[in-house]
């Protein structure tokens, strides 16, 4: 689960497509995209439209998602050697 402008949204993949969805008390939307980055971008734009807000820079949502992935991959990079040592 990710959050943008205070709204939680989900991104997942299936059968070579990426999907996104969000729902809040009175609104929600779902969509499909060709890549994960496109799905994140589209979900954020839909949230902006439904809330009537717009970020200062269009890439803000995409940048936030990539920072999240960078953090996750960094943790994985540190975790895998520990697993490898434990398996010996």
C-alpha positions in Angstrom: 0.0 0.0 0.0 1.3 3.4 -0.9 0.0 6.9 0.0 -0.2 10.0 -2.1 -1.8 13.3 -0.9 -3.2 11.4 2.1 -4.9 8.8 0.0 -3.8 5.1 0.0 -3.5 3.3 -3.3 -2.4 -0.1 -4.4 -0.2 -1.2 -7.3 0.0 -4.8 -8.5 0.9 -6.8 -11.6 -0.7 -9.7 -13.4 -0.5 -11.2 -16.9 2.0 -8.6 -18.2 0.0 -5.6 -17.1 0.2 -3.3 -14.0 -2.9 -2.3 -12.2 -3.7 0.4 -9.7 -6.7 1.3 -7.5 -7.6 3.6 -4.7 -10.7 4.2 -2.7 -11.6 6.6 0.0 -14.9 7.4 1.7 -16.6 9.0 -1.2 -14.4 8.3 -4.2 -12.3 5.7 -5.9 -10.8 4.6 -9.2 -9.1 1.7 -10.8 -6.9 1.4 -13.9 -4.3 -0.5 -15.9 -0.9 0.5 -17.3 1.9 -1.0 -19.3 4.6 -0.5 -16.5 4.8 -0.1 -12.8 6.0 3.5 -13.2 3.0 4.3 -15.5 0.6 2.7 -13.0 2.0 4.9 -10.1 1.8 8.0 -12.3 -1.8 7.3 -13.4 -2.9 6.5 -9.8 -1.4 9.7 -8.5 -3.1 11.7 -11.3 -6.4 10.1 -10.6 -6.0 11.0 -6.9 -5.2 14.6 -7.8 -8.3 14.8 -10.0 -10.6 13.3 -7.4 -9.3 15.5 -4.5 -9.0 18.7 -6.6 -5.3 19.1 -5.7 -2.3 19.3 -7.9 1.4 19.0 -6.9 3.8 21.8 -7.6 5.7 19.5 -9.9 4.2 16.7 -12.0 7.0 14.3 -11.3 6.5 14.5 -7.5 4.5 11.3 -7.3 6.8 9.3 -9.6 9.8 10.5 -7.6 8.3 9.4 -4.3 7.5 6.0 -5.7 11.0 5.6 -7.0 12.5 6.6 -3.6 10.3 3.9 -2.0 11.6 1.3 -4.5 15.2 2.5 -3.9 14.8 2.1 -0.2 13.3 -1.4 -0.6 16.0 -2.6 -2.9 18.7 -1.2 -0.6 17.2 -3.2 2.3 17.1 -6.3 0.1 20.7 -5.8 -0.9 21.7 -5.9 2.8 19.4 -8.8 3.6 20.5 -11.2 0.9 24.1 -11.6 2.1 22.8 -12.4 5.5 20.6 -15.1 4.1 23.4 -16.5 2.0 25.7 -16.7 5.1 23.0 -18.4 7.2 22.5 -21.0 4.5 26.2 -22.2 4.5 
